[in-house]
Structures are given as structure tokens and as C-alpha cells.
Amino acid sequence: MAEDKNTAEFYERLKKQLEDYTTWPSPYLYKFIIPANLEKIAEIEAIFDGTDAEITTRDSSKGAYSSVSIRVTMDSPEAVVKKYLEVSNVEGVISL
């Protein structure tokens, strides 16, 4: 339960920082690390389907992990946090 509280606090802090220092709508860069798996990458890409997202992926040197960078125009801090929460449902994803 403490992890959920910490996660909620993290997203509240992020939302506040985004409100204070960014004019919306604005480009935003998401970065994720996932176990190298095309299905997982497709799940993340599907979350950003219908947006202007530029998605780039790169495999780690040993090929065990993939990094996924997503540059997309977001309408608000709430929208940024919502996408993080959607991606957090993909098994094994680490948000950076």
C-alpha cells in the first residue's frame, strides 16, 4: 500500500511541476524501459495511437531490454499523468 501512496505522491508532484513550469498544450518526452518484447512495445504504441507521437525504440547492448522514447504534444499536466498511468499497466515497464 505504501508504494501506491508513493506513486500517487510522485504523480501529484509531477503534475504540480508541469503546471508551474510549462505552458499547455506542450510537447512532452516520455521515456520507458521494458524487457525486449515486441508485444510490449506494441502495447505502449497503442496507448499513444491517435496522437502526434513520435516513437523511437532502441535495444540494449545485450538485447535484453528496449528503451522507448515518445515525443508527443500533450494538452495538460493531467493528460501527461494519465498516459503514465496507462503505460504503468503494461507488465515490466519502467518509467524514467
N, C-alpha and C positions, 0 to 999 in steps of 0.2 A: 504493500500500500504506500510506503514511503516513496517508492520510485514514481508512482503515479502523481503524488504530490509534488515531487521534484520536477517531473516532466511538466506539469501544469504551471509551476512557478517559472520554469525556463521559458515556456511559450508566452507567458504574461510579460516577462522582462523583454523578450524579443519584440513582442507587439508594441510595447511602450517605446523602445528604442527606435523602431521603424516609424512610429507616429511622430517622434520628436525630431528625427534627423532626415526624413525623406518626404518629398512631395509626391503625392499619388495622383494618377497611376504612374508607375515607375518600373524600369527593368529590375529584375532580381535574379541572382545567381544561386541556384540550389546545387549542392554537391553531396553525392551519396557514394558509399562503398557497399558493394554487395558481393556475395560469393559468385564467381563466374558462372552464369546460368542465363541463357538467352530468354527463358521464360520469365525470369525475374526482371530482366531489362525490359521486356515487352510489357509487363505489368506496370512498371514505372512510366514507360512511354504512354500507356493507355490513360493514366491519370492526367496527363497533360494534353491529351488528344483534344482537338478543337481550339487550342490556344496557338499563339505565335511562337511557341517554344522552339529554341534551337537546342537539340540534344546531341551531346557528344559522349562517346564511351571510349574507355581505354583499359586494356587488360594489364594486370600487374606483371612484373617481370617473370614470375614463375607461373602465371596464368591461373592462379587460384581465386583471384578477386578481380572485379571490374570496377572502375570508377565511372560514375555517370554525372555529367555536368549538364545542367539545364538552365539556359538563359531565357527568361520569359517576362513579358510585361504583366505586372500584377496590378489590380485596381486598388488594393488596400492592405494594411497590415493583417487584417482578419483573413483575407484571401491567402496571404503568404502562409500563415499558420495553418489554415485549413488544408492546404496542399501538403505541408509537412505531416500533418496527422493522417492524411490519406496514404501517403507513402510509407508511414510507420507501420501500416498493416501488412506490408509486403515482408514476408519472412526473411530474416537475416540482414535486413537493410540497416546501415549505419549512416545517420545524418551528420554531415560536417558543417 
